[in-house]
Every structure is written in structure tokens, then in C-alpha cells.
Amino acid sequence: AGGRLKLRRQHDSGSPGVQVCAHWTDLLEGVVVSLYHDALVDLDEPLRSDLAAETAVVAHSGFGRREMAPYSDLDVMLLQAPAQRQRATPLVRRFSQNLYDTGIDIGFAARTPAEASQLAISDATILTALSESRLIAGSPELFAQFDGRFRRMVKRRWRRLLAAAEEARRDERSKYGETNFLLEPNVKRSRGGLRELQLVRWIGFIRFGEGDYDALAQSGRLTKEEQRQLRLARDFLLWLRNDLHFAAAKSNDVLDRGEQLRLAELRGYPQVPGLMPVEQFMREYFQHTSAVREIAGHLAAAARPRPVWKWLWEPLVSHQFEGDYWVGPTAVSARRRTLPRLRTDLAEVLRLLDLANLSNKRVDHDTWQAIRSAMLERGPADAEQPLPREVAERFLSLLSQPARLGELLRRLHDLRVLEQLIPGMTHARGLLQFNAYHHYTVDEHSIRVVEYLSSLATAEGIAGEVYRSIGNKATLHLAALLHDLGKGYVEDHSEVGARLAVQTASRLGLPALEAETLKFLVHKHLRMSHLAQQHDISDEQVVVPFAVEVGTPEVLKMLYVLTLADLAAVGPGVLNAWKQQLLTDLYEHTLELLSSDSPAAAAGERVRQRRDEVLSLARRLPGLGWWETQIVSLPASCLFAAPPEQIVAELERLRTLPHREALAWGRYLSARNVVEYTIGTYEEITAGIFHKLTGALTSCRQQILSADINTLAEGLVLDRFYVQDQDYAGPPPPERIEEVARALVAALKDTTGKPPVFRKLWQQRTPAQAAAIQHLPTRVKIDNTTADKFTIIATFAYDRMGLLYAIARTLFELGLSVSKAKIGTHLDQVVDVFYVADQRTGAKVTDPQRLEEIRSRLLAALAEPADP
């Protein structure tokens, strides 16, 4: 404890991480050596002297590297001569017990040199651990025997062992983060972290017999710049891991959002317009991990063996391309005479990538490395300077072909070529978006958007069909790269992005129409998502202006697939079946309007035809007068919520319903992965129907995605809720749907007035931890212009149990009737959008004083502590 306290003071005084780790390693080493000697002293002669001469204490892994973090586990091996194995049992027992009695997490093994070497070549984890071994006590001769034997065995089997070490690292990355741009990374195990630094050492040891960065640089395996970057990254990451351990008073390698805020404040990042201190801190983190990832990747590629059959076979099946490149069965490589041009001429680089893309082959490692070295020496590009015509044409040609496009753009970004073409990528590199919604940095997200778009080239379904029908894919892919580059500035990123799009179009020499399309796609890339998730897309007052704004079917197609890709690239599960269907419905509706001469007239005709279809089916049933009255009053949202046959069947169930009764039923919609609950009753059954239904659904663990609330003729209520059952990953069983339907009816017939009870669940963060990272303000926005008959209220707040119920109850208490509700997300917050009207008059609310009362009451409800 005293040693750690002294170490903490050294850390807090600003000592580099490598020094703190080395100091702690030295302290631990002294303890381990003392315990070894104590164990020897307990033995009788001549056993004591014999074992002192024929055993050795070996530190390995982090202990061997002298990079022990404050609460790391301690890895020790006791080497023993084969002849002393049986006689050494008392020493092994005493020494291991002494180690475990320290209270430190110990990894201990007793092995002969042959056993240790054999285990290492059969297990990648042991191999990499023992590759960083050093003698700390005992027989130098015995350690030299092990070290020599181990190195000889590795040298003979380096091909297999190198593949095994890389595979083990890939397996670890798949668990802790395959990209170094994760927003809550594990600083040890996520990509680009400390383990990747160790991978460089492992590769060096296995392939070249030396894992030290300096030795690898001296032998030409690493450049001086790579050596410098590895040292800087090691110092930063070791400091960071030490601080995480000290702050937690235990082993902790996860850089979560709370720790990011704390560390940004600790390091004293200044206030920069458009960039929070925590975003600056994480940019520094990502710059280091990106460098480590790239260097480790290039060293691994250079170290991998090239089979003899490739040397013999590839020349026979390869062909030259215009005398400058070899196009082989798997890769394209530059001829020696072409390499100087690749180092200086962007057009030549793009010519190579165009060839690789068109032939659907990768670029070989040596060629990539030549380009990378040259680009790292170039200065930043001038965003106002037009690109040479050949460079612009080749870049646009590259963007027009989806094959391998995502991979090539990612490599261009790694090589710093992409920011020479699109200077805005420099600002976006490693730029964190400090929210739980986005899983990746801006540059990583942008490239993932392009990758998703490219994947649509072979995708089934409407998205794939739409993507393949787009003629100008280069403009679409360029918009995908640019759409978020306006982030990290004070101004709204869509506005900044629009200016960057104009600048980029000029830089590339795009024709006026393509430049205008590019600007629109970047400027309005959120438009379709917001409409689909926050508005009534059956309302012609929403869709007709959108159709006019988009203008042409081609632009609509681009915006549709760009919106899908943008959501998909945010993180796993963000583009779910529900959102995709909403966007597809909006796309198809808008496309239908754009196919007519007058979108407004087409929208009206679409509603009239559907109403006639429903009425035609109803005329076959008794009670024609009732049917005509109800169908005339059906809003467009009801008319298009289901096929005409289903609408008639549902109304028939309600035709003879007593006025103080209610019916509810549900069905699973597989295409959207949601359950649709329909409730029919009359207004007089109870006051506050909407908030009571909301409470019943929430108490049954139903996540409400959307609600369509309708009061028809004669006070008939027909409400639909679209939900996801939080207790089932797929379709809920029929008995579960029936249980929820009964709860809905019971909520309307309940006369006790008791509020619903919401089940408390385990949360990943405590309320205090959650509050610390909730930096977005709670907001209430009121829109009186979009809809003729309704006031649209949008609330933005961090989610909590019972939040939607609290809002719905407040709206009821304010004398407002809800016609439609949509629940979505905006960054980390829940966005609840309500179409409301005055309960008494049925009209929208226009009085300024009442609007202000609505705003203040809702803000108060949003601020209330959790559950009722």
C-alpha cells in the first residue's frame, strides 16, 4: 500500500507513464526476489545451494517489459533444471505461497526450459508472454539455456507462430473493439491500444528475433518516424492506464464517458469554439491509437511470408498494365519505375486505385508503403485551390465504382491521401462526437456510410434496387464522405457541410447540376430521417412540401439510400426494421407524388382513392349510414395504416361496441419487427385515454415507437400503438400479446385513479454517473406552421423510466388532446413528438401565454425525478 501511495504521488506530480510503470515494476521485482530468497532460506543444505544454482526467476508479459500498471496482475515463471524437478517441489510450494500471500493477482508457473519452450510454440498466449521474458533472480546459465532454446524453436517455426499470434490478437479485438474509433474503448485491448503496441514487439520477436522498437528501427523494419510515434503512443497510453487504475483503486482499462470527462479536465484542455475539452482529449487518444494501428498493420504485412508457389506462379498469371503495374490474381503492384511517380503525383495514386477498383483487387503492401511514406511528409492541402484536372477526374472515377470502394477510401485515409483530395477530412480525423448515440468518430462514420452504400450494390430488397438504379453514384458517394465533416464547429454542422460541399464541388470542377445536388444532399442529409421519425408522413402537408423540396426522383433516390446508410453507420442496431420501413414508406409516397405533374393534387387523389376503396368494401355490410359517417371522418393516417380489408374488419369489430366498453388486440408485424396494438372505445369511457394507454404499455415493458390517436365520428376512438416488447428479442408469444391487450382495456376501465407502476431495472450507470455525462439541455419545441389543424410539440430529454407517461399526463392536465405521437432519438436524448389540439375547441393552440404555459409545464415534467 505504501508503495502504491508513493507511486500515486509520482504520477500526480506529472512523471511520464513509462517512468511510473518502471518504478512500480522495480518495487515489485524487489518483493519477488526477496520472496524467492526467503523460500530458499527455508530449505536445508545442500538442497538450498543446489536449487539456487539450478533455478531461475523469470518475469514475463508486462512484468517482463517493465510496464506494470498500479493494479496489473504479476506474471512470474520459476525455471528449474530437469534434474532438479522433483527436488524443487518444496521451493515451488514455498515460493508460490509467498507470492500469493502478497494479495497481488499472480500468474505463476514452474517449468523446465524444455517445457516452457514447448508450451510456447503450442499456445499463442504463452508464446507472446514468454517473448517478453527477463531474468530477475537465480541462474543466468539456466535462463540462457531457456532463452536460446526458445528463440531457436521460434525461428524454425516463425511462419506458423506469426499467424497464430496475429490470429490471437484478432480474436481479442473482436471482443473489445475491431476499430480503434470506439467511443468507450478498452485502452489495453481495443484496437490501437496497448495490446497493439505489444503486437509490434511480438511480430518483431517472432519474425526478426528482436522486439525492441529501437532495434527494429536500427534494422530498418521501422522508420524513425514510426519509432517516434510508437514511443509517444506508449507514453500516453501508459499514463492513461495508470490514471484509470489509480482513480478506480483497482484494475480498470475501460475509458468510459465519465472517465473521459474527468481526464479532459485533469489535462486542462482549453475551451475551443465547437469542440468540448473531452472531444479534444479523445481526439488525442484516437490520433495515438490510429498511428499504432497503422504501424502494427504495416509491420505485420511486411513480416508475413510469401509462399514459394506465389513467386513461381504469379508471374505466369499476371499481366502488365500500360507498362506501369503488374496485375496479379490477387493484387496490383507498381513496377520499380512507377514508384517515384506514386510518391509525388496524386493522379498516379488515383490511377493505381482506379485500376485496383475496376479489377477488384487489392494493392500490395510494398506499393502502399511507398505511398504512405511520401504522404506523411506532405503539408496540408489548400481547400480553395482547384485540383488538377486529371486528379479530379480520377477521384470521381474511383467514387463511381462501388467495388472495393470502402476499402480503398479507408486505405486512402490511412495513407493521408484522402485529406489531400478533401481537406475537410483533416479536421474530422479522430473527431469524437461526445454522445452515446454515435459509436464512431466522424471520419470513421463517414467511411462506414460509403461502405454501407457500396454493399447495396448486391443487396436484395428495395434499398438495393434503388441504389442500383442511381446513375450518378460518384455524387452520392462524395456526399456520403462530406455529410458530417461540418461537425466540430460552432455553427450547425449541416450549414458548415453545405459550404464544404460547394467548396469541394469547385475543387473537383463538378458541373453546376451535380454541384447543386451535392450541396442539397449534404445540407439536407437529416431531413428524411427527421420527417419519417418525428412527423405524420401520411399528412400531405408534410409530404408535399418535402416532394417539392427534393424536386426529382433521382435526388430522392440518393437521399433515401444516404439516409439509410447514415443511420446504419451510426452503430449496430440503429437502423432497425421499424426505421427502415418508415423511411421506405416516405420514399415510396414521395416518389409517387414526384411522378405526377402536381404533387399536391396527386396527394389529394391518393387519399380520395383509398377512401373510396374502403367505402366500397363497407357497402356490402349492414349499417351503411354508420359506415359512411365513420369512413368520411377517417384521417389519412388511418386510411393507410393497413390494407382496406383490414380497416373494414377492425371497424366492424367496433360497430356494435357499447359506449363504455373497450376492445384491444395486437399483431406482430415481422417486416418492421414491432407489435401493433389497436384499441377501440368511445371518448366517454374515461378522461385521459392517451396517457392511460401509455402508462399501461410502459408498465408492461413495451417500448413505444409511435402512436396514432384518432377520435372519429360519434366519439368513436381508434388508437394504434407500435411497440417493441422489451422482454422478447423476436415476436412475443400470442399469450403475451393477449396479456398486454387485457392491460390496455383494464387501464381504460380502472376507476381508482392510481398511477401505473413501472418495473425498476438494473442500470449500467448510477444516476449520479448518468447525470455527469448528460450535457445536452432538456428542450421543448413548439411548431404551429407545419400542420393546419394541430400544434406540434417536440420534447428532448434524457430517457428515464416513465418519461413518456409523465409527458402524456401533463398534456392531458393542460387540456390538450393528442392526435399522433412519435418517439425517436436525437443523439443521446429521446425525442417525443406530439400532434395536439385543444380538448375543448379541437383547434390548434395559438395563444402566446398558453403556449408558454405548455412549454414551462412540460419542462417541469421532464425535470421530475424518475418514477411515479
QUITA-V702328 format. One record per backbone hydrogen bond with DSSP energy under -0.5 kcal/mol. CO is the residue of the C=O (numbers start at 1). NH is the residue of the N-H. If there is no record, write none. Layout:
# QUITA-V702328
CO/NH  CO/NH
This chain:
# QUITA-V702328
1/5  2/6  3/7  4/8  5/9  6/10  7/11  8/12  9/13  10/15  11/14  16/19  16/20  17/21  18/22  19/23  20/24  21/25  21/68  22/26  23/27  24/28  25/29  26/30  27/31  28/32  29/33  30/34  31/35  32/36  33/37  34/38  35/39  36/40  37/41  38/42  40/43  44/48  46/50  47/51  48/52  49/53  50/54  51/55  54/81  55/139  56/58  56/79  57/136  57/137  58/77  59/134  60/63  60/64  61/65  62/66  62/67  69/72  73/75  74/76  74/107  75/60  76/109  77/58  77/79  78/111  79/56  81/84  82/85  84/88  86/89  87/90  88/92  89/93  90/94  91/95  92/96  93/97  94/98  95/99  96/100  97/101  99/102  100/103  104/106  105/74  106/108  107/76  109/78  111/80  112/116  113/117  114/118  115/119  116/120  117/121  118/122  119/122  119/123  120/123  123/127  124/128  125/129  126/130  127/131  129/61  129/132  130/133  134/59  137/57  138/140  139/143  140/144  141/145  142/146  143/147  144/148  145/149  146/150  147/151  148/152  149/153  150/154  151/155  152/156  153/157  155/158  157/161  158/162  159/163  160/164  161/165  162/166  163/167  164/168  165/169  166/170  167/171  168/172  169/173  170/174  171/175  172/175  172/176  173/177  176/186  177/191  179/182  182/185  185/187  185/255  186/190  187/194  188/195  190/193  193/196  193/197  194/198  195/199  196/200  197/201  198/202  199/203  200/204  201/205  202/206  203/207  203/208  204/208  204/209  204/210  205/209  212/216  213/217  214/218  215/219  216/221  216/222  217/220  223/227  224/228  225/229  226/230  227/231  228/232  229/233  230/234  231/235  232/236  233/237  234/238  235/239  236/240  237/241  238/242  239/243  240/244  241/245  242/246  243/247  244/248  245/249  245/250  253/187  253/255  254/256  256/260  257/261  258/262  259/263  260/264  261/265  262/266  263/267  264/268  264/269  265/268  270/272  272/275  275/272  276/279  276/280  277/281  278/282  279/283  279/432  280/284  281/285  282/286  283/287  284/288  285/289  286/290  287/291  288/292  289/293  290/294  291/295  292/296  293/297  294/298  295/299  296/300  297/301  298/302  299/303  300/304  305/307  307/310  307/311  308/312  309/313  310/314  313/316  313/317  314/317  314/318  319/327  320/322  321/324  321/325  324/335  325/321  325/327  326/328  326/333  327/319  330/362  331/328  332/364  333/326  335/338  335/339  336/339  336/340  338/341  338/342  339/343  340/344  341/344  341/345  344/346  345/349  346/350  347/351  348/352  349/353  350/354  351/355  352/356  353/357  354/358  355/359  356/360  356/361  357/360  362/332  364/368  365/369  366/370  367/371  368/372  369/373  370/374  371/375  372/376  374/377  375/378  381/383  382/385  384/386  388/392  389/393  390/394  391/395  392/396  393/397  394/398  395/399  396/400  398/401  400/402  402/405  404/408  405/409  406/410  407/411  408/412  409/413  410/414  411/415  412/417  412/418  413/416  417/420  417/421  418/421  418/422  422/425  423/426  423/427  424/428  425/429  426/429  428/431  428/443  430/432  431/442  432/434  433/435  439/183  441/445  442/446  443/447  444/448  445/449  446/450  447/451  448/452  449/453  450/454  451/455  452/456  453/456  454/457  455/458  456/459  461/465  462/466  463/467  464/468  465/469  466/470  467/470  471/473  472/476  473/477  474/478  475/479  476/480  477/481  478/482  479/483  482/485  484/487  486/489  492/495  492/496  493/497  494/498  495/499  496/500  497/501  498/502  499/503  500/504  501/505  502/506  503/507  504/508  505/509  505/510  506/509  507/387  511/515  512/516  513/517  514/518  515/519  516/520  517/521  518/522  519/523  520/524  522/525  524/527  524/528  526/530  527/531  528/532  529/533  530/534  531/535  535/537  536/539  538/540  539/542  539/543  540/544  542/546  543/547  544/548  545/549  546/550  547/551  550/552  552/556  553/557  554/558  555/559  556/560  557/561  558/562  559/563  560/564  561/565  562/566  563/567  564/568  565/569  567/570  567/571  570/439  571/574  574/576  576/580  577/581  578/582  579/583  580/584  581/585  582/586  583/587  584/588  585/589  586/590  587/591  588/592  589/593  590/594  591/595  593/596  598/602  599/603  600/604  601/605  602/606  603/607  604/608  605/609  606/610  607/611  608/612  609/613  610/614  611/615  612/616  613/617  614/618  615/619  617/620  618/621  623/627  624/628  625/629  626/630  627/631  628/632  629/633  630/634  631/634  635/638  635/639  636/640  638/641  643/646  643/647  644/648  645/649  646/650  647/651  648/652  649/653  650/654  651/655  652/656  654/657  658/661  661/682  663/680  665/678  667/676  668/670  669/672  669/673  669/674  674/669  675/677  675/723  676/667  677/721  678/665  679/719  680/663  681/717  682/685  683/686  688/692  689/693  690/694  691/695  692/696  693/697  694/698  695/699  696/700  697/702  698/701  701/703  701/726  702/704  703/724  705/823  706/722  707/709  707/821  708/710  708/720  710/712  710/718  712/715  713/716  715/683  716/712  717/681  718/710  719/679  720/708  721/677  721/723  722/705  722/706  723/675  724/703  724/726  725/728  733/736  733/737  734/738  735/739  736/740  737/741  738/742  739/743  740/744  741/745  742/746  743/747  744/748  745/749  746/750  766/770  767/771  768/772  769/773  770/773  771/774  773/775  779/796  781/794  782/784  783/792  791/793  791/836  792/783  793/834  794/781  795/832  796/779  797/830  800/803  802/806  803/807  804/808  805/809  806/810  807/811  808/812  809/813  810/814  811/816  812/815  815/839  817/837  819/709  820/835  821/707  822/824  822/833  824/831  826/829  829/826  830/797  830/832  831/824  831/833  832/795  833/822  834/793  834/836  835/819  835/820  836/791  837/817  838/842  843/838  844/846  847/851  848/852  849/853  850/854  851/855  852/856  853/857  854/858  855/859  856/860  857/861  858/862  859/863  860/864  861/864
